[in-house]
Amino acid sequence: METGRVETTTLQKINIMQKIKVLISWSGDNYCADAGNENINGVVLVTNKTFDGVKREFESSLKFHIEGCISGGDVLPEWIVKGNYELEYVLETSALLHRLDGILTRSAIARATGINEKQIGHYASGHRNPRPKQREKIIRGIHSISRELASVV
């Protein structure tokens, strides 16, 4: 008589990371990162001269904010208290264009998008904000340039 083999598997909880959306913009001479919603019980806002610096400052400030909320007795979602989140950085057009300074010229972006270079400069400075279709055109142009660069062997 043959006995059947039974395998026991342990189901583990799958921790799906929640996302906290962080908007990064360009203001004057600095990057500005902010997030505010009901999940973090307030607003966290930081500025820094560099893109990497503003991300570092934001992460540190968010942790400080969460610790302050907890010690103050504020109720926060468990996933925030346990640090089960990831930050999703969304760059406004001004921050995106400044992020590419020194990597891509505005002239190259203008050629790839068909948008006047002076207008690209207005978007970069934050004096003007592109409509969604114009922003998408800028992103497609940047992707086009990156594909072209990646094809070089």
N, C-alpha and C positions, 0 to 999 in steps of 0.2 A: 504494500500500500504506500502510495506516494503522498507525502505531506506537502501542503502548499506553503510557500514562503511568504511571510507577511513583512512588509517594510513599513516602518513607522516614520513618518516625516513630521517634523515640527514646523508648524506655520508660524512665521515671525511676522510681527506687525511691520508693515511697510510704512516708514516715515516719509511722507511726501512733504518736501520742504515748501513752506509757504513763501510767497514772494512779497517783499516790501518794495514798492516802486519809489525810486529816488530820481527826482528831476534835477538835471544839471544844466545850468545856464551860464552865460557870460555876462558879468556886470562890471562895467568900468574896466578895471585891470585884473579882475579875479574871476575864478570859477566860483559858482554858488551852487550848493547842493541842498535840496530840501525834501522832506517827506513829512506829511502830516495826514493822519487819518485816525479813525476811531480805534483801530487796533493798537496803535502806539500811545494812545491817550495824550495827544498833544502834537506839537510840531518840533522837528529837529532841523536846524538851519545852520550851515557853516559856509565859510568862504576860504579860499586858498589861491595862491598864485599859480599852482600847477594842478594838472588833472589828477595825477597820482596823489598829490597832497590833499586835495579836496575829498577824494575817496577815503583816504586814511583818517582824516579829521571827522568825516561823517560817521564812519564805523565806530570810532572812539566816542563820539558824542552820543550816538544812539545807545551804546552800551551804558554810558553814564546816565542817560535819560531813563533807561529801563531800570537800572539799579535804584535811581531816585524814586521812581514810581513804586517799586516794590517796597522800599524802606518807608515810603509815605503811606503805605496801605492801599494804594490804588489797585484796582482789579485790572489785570491784563490777561489776554488769552494765554493759555498754557504753552502754546507753540512759541510765543515770544519769550516767555519766562524761561523756557528750556533752551532757547537759542536755536530752535528748529525753523530757521528762516534763511533766506538768501536775499541779497540786495540786487535788485534789477535796476541798473543805471540807464536812464533814458536821457539822451542829450538833445537839448534844444538846438536848433540850427546854428545859433551863434556859438555855442560851446563846441559843436561838432567841427565847425570851420576853424576855430582857434586850436582845437585838438590837432588838426592837420597842418597847422603852421609849421614850417620847417620840413615838412614831409611832401606836401603837394602845394604848388603855388595856386593862388586864386585865379591866375591866368589859365592854368591847366584845367581847373574846375570849370571855368567859364567856357572854354573850348569844348569840354566833354558834355556840358549841359545845354549849351546854346543860350545861357543866361549871361547878360552883360556883366563884365568884370566889376564895374562900379556897383552894380546891384548886389553882387556877391559880397562886396565890401560892406554894404549897408546891412546885409544879413549878419555878417560876422560881427559887426560892431553892436548889433542889437537895435540900431536905429529903425530898422524895419524888420518885420517878421513875415516870412513867406507863407503863402497859403499852402494848405496841405499838398496840393498837386505840385506846386513849385518845390516844396521840400522833398517830395518823392523824386522829382527830377534831379535834384542835387545828389541824393543818395544813389540813384541809378548811375549818374555820371561818375561818382567816386568808385562805385563797384566796377564800372567799365574800365576805369584807369587801373584799378588793382588787378583785374583779370589780364589786362595788357602787360602789366609789369610781371605778373606771375608766369606769363608765357615765355619770357626771356630765358634762354638757356645759355 
